[in-house]
Amino acid sequence: MDSRDRTVDQMVQAARSGKQNIVEGAMASVSSSATEIKLTGVALASLAELKEDYRDYLLTHHGAEWDKNSREAVFVRNLCRGNDVIYENTYKEFVESRDANTVANILICLICQTEYLLARQIAALEKKFLEQGGIRERMYSARRARRGEK
């Protein structure tokens, strides 16, 4: 396996890890707010790693990263503003008909959007945790309240 194959494998793993940690965090929310926050943070870190890999790709292939306010980046950001945004209907045409440097930039834009949303989700989860406590605290309070009724 050459270094290019290893890099691609690492990028696939980072993308998969990001997605899987989002799913695992959501599933963990039933039993542990702290675990949900932690796994969502791990997802964020995996996506940051993937974004850096795309930036490295652009550097080694003489591509320039789009400014976040460039016409192209704004266009990509606006693609997701509709309902029922799925790859086949929203991104496929743009990703599969563009050169590799443009695709890398599109993916960087999408990762940045995902990072923004995950950061907002983590902030909301932390706020909820501070206001309501975790599941153990809520269960303990419910038990104490129930005992107080008797």
Residue, then its C-alpha position, 0 to 999 in steps of 0.5 A: m500500500d503506497s502513501r496515497d492509499r494510506t492517506v485515503d484510508q485515513m481520510v475515510q476513517a476520519a469521515r466514518s469516525g465523525k459520523q459514527n460518533i454523532v450516532e453513538g453520542a445521540m444513542a448515549s443521550v438516553s443514559s449519559s449526558a456527559t457521554e453524549i457531549k464527549l462523543t459529539g466532541v470526538a466527532l467534531a475532532s474527527l471532522a477537523e482532522l478530515k478538513e486538514d487532510y483536504r487542506d493538505y491535498l489542496l497544498t500538495h496539488h497546487g489548489a487554493e482554498w476558497d475564502k469562506n465568503s467567496r462566491e463559490a463557498v457561499f453557493v455551497r453553503n446555500l445549497c443546504r438551506g432547503n428541505d430534504v437535502i440529500y446527496e443525490n438531489t443536492y450535491k451529486e451534480f456539483v461533486e461528480s462533475r468538478d475537478a478534484n481541487t473544487v471537490a476538496n473545497i466543496l468538502i471543506c465547506l461542508i465540513c465547516q458547516t457540520e463543525y458549526l452545527l456540532a459546536r452549537q449542539i455541544a453548547a446546547l447540550e452543555k447548557k442543558f446539562l448545567e440547567q437540568g443535570g445529567i440523568r443520574e441527577r434527575m433520577y436522584s431528584a425524582r426518587r427524593a421527590r417521590r420519597g417526600e410524597k410518601 
